[in-house]
Every structure is written in structure tokens, then in C-alpha cells.
Amino acid sequence: MTTALATSLTAARRAVPRDPLARAAAAVLALIVLGTLAAPLVAPYDPDLPDLFNTLGYATPGHWLGGDALGRDVLSRLIWGARPTLLGPVLVIAVSAAVGTTLAITAAWCGGWVDTVVSRVLDVLFAVPGIVFALLAVAVLGPGLMPVALGLTVAYTPYVARVVRGAALRERNLPYVAAAWVQGRPAVTICVRHLLPNLRPIIVAQAVSALGYAVIDLAAISFLGLGVQPPTPDWGLMVKSGLDSAMRGNPIEAVAAGVAIALAVCAVNVLGDRLGRDR
């Protein structure tokens, strides 16, 4: 998780100083990542520790965001909940970007029937909503983070592959590729050492843009009770349990988790949009 997010932030480094909005988005994302990594140090309480005296408690100096229906500290659960909330989407995008890039470069290089088959498969996958693949994975493998991540990985592969394939087709016809081919270099070497480095900015921009949607999808599936399972803290689960608490007069948990999701998604989308414009 840390490596993938750090790569995205590093790729946006040139754009950020020139754009105050991108700089703010990078700061928000960095704060979330740092809080996630330092959760054992910065979380004031055990996220799974109930406290009957803090049940549906409001904000106090000892509990800045109050307590949930079981008296667990909302701030601690919010900090720890960032881990599964971000880990799942990062895994989804990392794997789908790797698979999609491989398929795209293979299709662009081979052309002919290989390109036709890969393109048709990507079109079919692209036409099916990601949440459908996630629900199918849950139906086969049961609820949990990994089955949902597996289903979304299949769904997000064409998001990267279609864009990278178009760019790879353009690169494939440039003189430097023909020069390397004339020198007798193997196709794999040309693709890995020449095509891939030139495609990397596009891959990173597309992956960062898709990351925000993956966060929303996984949070929505957890909200339905099919993703991360209790008592593991997760922002989607916190929104669900927070709605029950809101009906009993304390909406802090749902509001805090919803705001955290919105901030993370907005920060990622801003960086992805800026990377897309600068590529």
C-alpha cells in the first residue's frame, strides 16, 4: 500500500508545486497515509475495545469524536479503518494496472487476431459494472476483503488496458522502436526497456484516476456488509453502523467516516486529473 501510494505522489511531484489545489490534495493524501502507517502510535485507544460508559458518547476531551454503539472510540476506529479502506483499492489498482498493461502492450505489439481478441475481451469487461464482479466473487468465495478485491481487479483491468493500448499503438510505430528492432533486439526487450518506460506516465495517471473509484466501490460493498467484516474497523462499515447510531441521536460516526471517504477520493481524483492533463 505504502509503495503504490508513494509512487503516485512521486509521479505527481512536478505538477503539484505549480497547482495549489494539487498541492492541497497531495497534503491530504500524505496525511492519511502517515496516519495509517502510524496508527498504533497516534490512535488514542484500542479500536476494538468497548466502553459501556461511552456508548453513543458525544465528543469529549478524552474522546474527540465520541463513541459508537458499543462505546468504542470513533477516532481510533477512523484511524485504523484507513488501512483496509485504502489497502483494498491499492491492491485492486496495482494488480489490474499490471495485468492491463501486459495485455495492452501484447495486443499493440502483436496486432492482428491477438489485438482483436484482447480488445473484444476488454470491451466485454468494460461493459459490466465493477460491483457486479465483486458480488459474483462474494457469491462464490464468501464475504471478505480479498474476494471483493479479486472481483474489482477483473473489473478495473480494462480501465487501464484500453488507454495504454492506444498509447502503445502510437509508440509501436515510432522510429526508436523500428531502430531497436533492426538492431536485432528481442520483442520482450523492446517492450520492457523502451515501450514501458515511455508509457509509464500514462499508466500512473490512469491508475491514480481509477484509485478513487475503487475506494468508493469497496466502501460501498463494505457498507452492504459483504466486504470487510466486523469487528475490523473500516470506513464503509463505520458509515453503516454510524447510520444506526444516528437514528438513536448520535451521527458523529457516520459523518466522520463519510467525510474521510470523501476527502480521500477527492484528493486522489484531483491528483489523477492533474496527472492526466500533464501526461
C-alpha positions in Angstrom: 0.0 0.0 0.0 2.7 2.4 1.0 4.8 1.8 -2.1 1.9 2.3 -4.5 0.7 5.5 -2.9 4.3 6.8 -2.7 4.8 6.1 -6.4 1.6 8.0 -7.2 2.7 11.0 -5.1 6.2 11.0 -6.6 4.8 10.9 -10.1 2.7 14.0 -9.3 5.6 15.9 -7.7 6.3 18.0 -10.8 2.7 19.1 -11.2 2.0 19.8 -7.5 4.2 22.9 -6.9 2.5 24.7 -9.8 -1.0 23.9 -8.7 -2.3 24.9 -5.2 -5.2 22.5 -5.5 -3.0 19.6 -6.4 -0.6 20.6 -3.6 -3.5 20.5 -1.1 -4.7 17.2 -2.4 -1.2 15.7 -2.1 -1.0 17.0 1.5 -4.4 15.4 2.4 -3.4 12.1 0.9 0.0 12.2 2.6 -1.7 13.0 5.9 -4.0 10.0 5.5 -1.1 7.7 4.6 1.0 8.9 7.5 -1.9 8.4 9.9 -2.5 4.9 8.6 1.2 3.9 9.0 1.4 5.4 12.4 -2.0 4.1 13.6 -0.5 2.2 16.6 1.2 5.4 17.8 -1.4 8.0 17.1 -4.7 6.1 17.8 -5.6 7.0 21.4 -7.4 3.7 22.2 -7.7 0.1 21.0 -10.2 0.3 18.1 -12.0 -2.9 19.3 -12.1 -2.0 23.0 -15.7 -1.4 24.1 -16.6 1.1 26.8 -20.1 0.9 28.3 -19.7 4.4 29.8 -19.0 5.8 26.3 -21.9 4.2 24.4 -23.1 6.6 21.7 -21.0 9.2 23.5 -20.5 12.7 22.1 -17.2 14.4 21.6 -15.3 15.0 24.9 -11.6 15.8 25.6 -11.0 12.1 26.2 -12.9 11.0 23.1 -12.6 13.7 20.4 -15.2 12.0 18.1 -17.2 10.3 20.8 -18.1 6.6 20.9 -20.0 4.2 18.8 -22.9 1.9 19.7 -20.5 -0.3 21.7 -18.6 2.5 23.3 -15.5 2.1 21.0 -13.6 5.3 20.3 -14.6 6.6 16.9 -11.4 8.5 16.3 -9.3 5.3 16.9 -11.5 3.3 14.6 -11.3 6.0 12.0 -7.5 5.9 12.1 -7.3 2.1 12.0 -10.1 1.9 9.5 -8.0 3.7 6.9 -5.9 0.5 6.5 -8.4 -1.8 4.9 -10.2 1.1 3.3 -7.0 2.0 1.3 -5.3 -1.3 1.2 -8.0 -3.0 -0.8 -8.2 -0.3 -3.6 -4.4 -0.1 -3.8 -4.2 -3.9 -4.3 -7.0 -3.7 -6.9 -5.4 -0.9 -8.9 -1.8 -2.3 -8.6 -2.8 -5.8 -9.9 -5.3 -4.5 -12.5 -2.7 -2.0 -13.8 0.0 -4.7 -14.1 -2.4 -7.1 -15.9 -4.0 -4.4 -18.1 -0.6 -3.0 -19.1 0.7 -6.5 -20.1 -2.5 -7.2 -22.1 -2.3 -3.8 -23.8 1.4 -4.0 -24.8 0.9 -7.5 -26.0 -2.1 -6.6 -28.1 -0.4 -3.5 -29.5 2.8 -5.3 -30.4 1.3 -8.5 -31.9 -1.6 -6.8 -33.7 -3.8 -9.0 -35.9 -6.1 -11.5 -34.2 -4.3 -11.1 -30.9 -5.2 -7.5 -30.8 -8.8 -8.3 -31.9 -9.3 -10.9 -29.2 -7.8 -8.8 -26.4 -9.9 -5.7 -27.5 -13.1 -7.7 -27.5 -12.5 -9.2 -24.1 -11.7 -5.7 -22.7 -14.9 -4.4 -24.3 -17.0 -7.1 -22.6 -15.3 -6.5 -19.2 -15.7 -2.7 -19.6 -19.5 -3.1 -20.1 -20.1 -4.9 -16.8 -20.2 -2.7 -13.6 -17.4 -3.3 -11.2 -19.8 -4.0 -8.3 -21.3 -6.9 -10.3 -17.9 -8.7 -10.5 -17.5 -8.0 -6.7 -20.9 -9.5 -5.9 -20.1 -12.6 -8.1 -16.8 -13.1 -6.3 -18.6 -12.8 -2.9 -21.2 -15.3 -4.1 -18.5 -17.8 -5.0 -15.9 -17.2 -2.3 -17.9 -15.6 0.5 -17.8 -12.1 2.0 -14.5 -10.5 2.8 -11.9 -8.0 1.6 -9.9 -10.4 -0.7 -12.9 -11.8 -2.7 -14.2 -8.3 -3.3 -10.7 -7.1 -4.3 -10.5 -10.0 -6.7 -13.8 -9.2 -8.4 -12.9 -5.5 -8.7 -9.5 -6.3 -10.1 -11.2 -8.0 -13.0 -13.5 -5.1 -13.4 -10.8 -2.4 -13.4 -8.3 -4.1 -15.7 -9.9 -2.7 -18.9 -9.9 0.9 -17.4 -6.1 0.8 -17.7 -5.7 -1.6 -20.6 -7.8 0.4 -23.1 -5.9 3.7 -22.6 -2.5 2.0 -22.5 -3.2 0.0 -25.7 -3.9 3.2 -27.6 -0.7 4.8 -26.4 1.3 1.6 -27.1 0.0 1.5 -30.7 1.3 5.0 -31.2 4.7 4.2 -29.6 4.9 1.0 -31.6 5.1 2.9 -34.9 7.8 5.4 -33.8 11.3 5.3 -35.2 13.1 4.3 -32.0 11.1 1.0 -31.9 12.0 0.3 -35.5 15.7 1.1 -34.8 15.7 -1.3 -31.9 14.1 -4.0 -34.0 16.6 -3.5 -36.8 19.4 -4.0 -34.2 18.1 -7.4 -33.6 16.8 -6.9 -30.1 14.1 -9.3 -28.9 10.5 -8.2 -28.8 10.3 -8.6 -25.0 13.4 -6.5 -24.5 12.0 -3.7 -26.7 8.7 -3.7 -24.9 10.2 -3.7 -21.4 13.1 -1.4 -21.9 11.7 1.0 -24.5 7.9 0.9 -24.7 7.1 0.5 -21.0 9.2 3.5 -19.7 7.5 5.8 -22.2 4.1 4.5 -21.3 4.7 4.8 -17.5 3.3 8.3 -17.1 0.1 7.3 -18.8 -0.2 4.1 -16.7 0.4 6.0 -13.5 -2.1 8.7 -14.4 -4.8 6.2 -15.3 -4.1 4.1 -12.2 -4.4 7.1 -9.9 -7.6 8.2 -11.5 -9.1 4.7 -11.1 -8.0 4.5 -7.5 -10.6 7.0 -6.3 -13.4 4.9 -7.9 -12.0 1.7 -6.3 -12.2 3.4 -2.9 -15.8 4.2 -3.4 -16.7 0.7 -4.7 -15.0 -1.1 -1.8 -16.6 1.3 0.8 -20.0 0.7 -0.8 -19.6 -3.1 -0.7 -18.4 -2.9 2.9 -21.5 -0.7 3.7 -23.6 -3.6 2.3 -21.9 -6.0 4.7 -20.1 -8.0 2.0 -16.6 -6.6 2.2 -14.6 -6.1 5.4 -16.3 -7.9 8.3 -16.8 -6.7 11.8 -15.2 -6.0 14.2 -12.4 -4.9 11.8 -12.7 -1.1 11.6 -13.4 0.1 8.0 -14.8 3.4 6.8 -17.6 1.8 4.8 -18.6 -0.3 7.8 -18.4 2.8 10.0 -20.9 4.6 7.8 -23.3 1.7 8.1 -23.1 1.4 11.8 -23.0 5.2 12.2 -26.4 5.4 10.4 -27.8 3.1 13.1 -26.3 5.4 15.8 -27.7 8.4 14.0 -31.2 7.1 14.3 -30.5 6.9 18.1 -29.3 10.5 18.2 -25.6 10.5 17.5 -24.5 10.8 13.9 -20.8 11.5 14.6 -19.5 8.1 13.4 -21.3 8.2 10.1 -20.4 11.8 9.4 -16.7 11.3 10.3 -16.3 8.2 8.1 -18.2 9.8 5.2 -16.1 12.9 5.4 -12.9 10.7 5.5 -14.0 8.8 2.4 -14.9 12.0 0.5 -11.6 13.6 1.3 -9.6 10.6 0.2 -11.5 10.2 -3.0 -11.3 13.9 -3.8 -7.6 14.1 -3.1 -6.9 11.1 -5.4 -9.1 12.4 -8.2 -7.5 15.8 -8.1 -4.1 14.2 -8.5 -5.3 11.8 -11.1 -6.8 14.7 -13.1 -3.7 16.7 -12.9 -1.5 13.8 -14.0 -3.9 13.1 -16.9 -3.6 16.7 -18.1 0.2 16.8 -17.8 1.0 13.5 -19.4 
